[in-house]
Amino acid sequence: MTKTHPPIALFWDESQVFDHFRDITRAGFTTSLGGGIAFRTPIGLLGKVQVANSTTNHARWSFVVGGDF
């Protein structure tokens, strides 16, 4: 029996890259919200469309063709 997953995903991300451990502060983090949809066929993943919007940048779109790795 094959386990199926819903084709829709929502996410919330808090992240940042710091040069030194002492540089880490809550104010330095960026929040992103987004979602996506996967297109599956009986033989596997056909592709995905995702969009994310952060507090510092405009919305970004991602189009993926092919399978997961």
C-alpha positions as CSV (number, residue, x, y, z in Angstrom):
1,M,0.0,0.0,0.0
2,T,1.4,3.4,-1.0
3,K,1.1,6.3,1.5
4,T,-0.2,9.5,-0.2
5,H,0.5,13.0,1.0
6,P,-1.7,16.1,0.4
7,P,-0.5,18.1,-2.6
8,I,-0.7,21.4,-0.7
9,A,1.8,22.8,1.8
10,L,1.9,25.9,4.0
11,F,5.0,27.1,5.8
12,W,6.3,29.7,8.2
13,D,10.0,30.3,8.4
14,E,12.2,32.3,10.8
15,S,15.8,32.4,9.8
16,Q,19.0,34.4,9.3
17,V,22.8,33.7,8.9
18,F,25.2,35.2,11.3
19,D,29.0,35.4,11.1
20,H,29.6,34.9,14.9
21,F,27.5,33.4,17.7
22,R,27.7,36.6,19.6
23,D,25.9,38.4,16.7
24,I,22.7,36.4,17.2
25,T,19.8,38.6,18.3
26,R,16.0,38.2,17.9
27,A,15.9,41.4,15.9
28,G,18.2,39.9,13.3
29,F,15.8,37.2,12.2
30,T,13.5,37.4,9.1
31,T,10.0,36.0,8.9
32,S,8.7,34.3,5.7
33,L,5.3,32.9,5.0
34,G,4.4,30.8,2.0
35,G,2.7,27.9,0.4
36,G,2.8,25.6,-2.6
37,I,1.1,22.9,-4.5
38,A,2.6,19.7,-5.9
39,F,1.5,18.0,-9.1
40,R,1.8,14.2,-8.9
41,T,1.2,11.5,-11.5
42,P,1.0,7.7,-11.0
43,I,4.7,7.4,-11.7
44,G,5.8,10.2,-9.4
45,L,6.2,13.9,-8.9
46,L,5.7,16.0,-12.0
47,G,6.6,19.3,-10.4
48,K,5.8,22.0,-7.8
49,V,4.8,25.7,-7.7
50,Q,5.7,27.6,-4.5
51,V,5.4,31.2,-3.4
52,A,6.9,32.9,-0.3
53,N,6.7,36.4,1.1
54,S,9.2,37.7,3.7
55,T,9.1,40.8,5.9
56,T,12.1,42.2,4.1
57,N,11.6,41.2,0.4
58,H,8.8,41.0,-2.1
59,A,7.1,37.7,-2.9
60,R,9.2,35.1,-4.6
61,W,7.9,32.3,-6.9
62,S,9.5,28.9,-7.4
63,F,8.7,26.5,-10.2
64,V,10.2,23.0,-9.9
65,V,10.0,20.4,-12.6
66,G,11.0,16.8,-11.8
67,G,11.1,14.5,-8.8
68,D,12.2,15.0,-5.2
69,F,15.6,13.9,-4.3
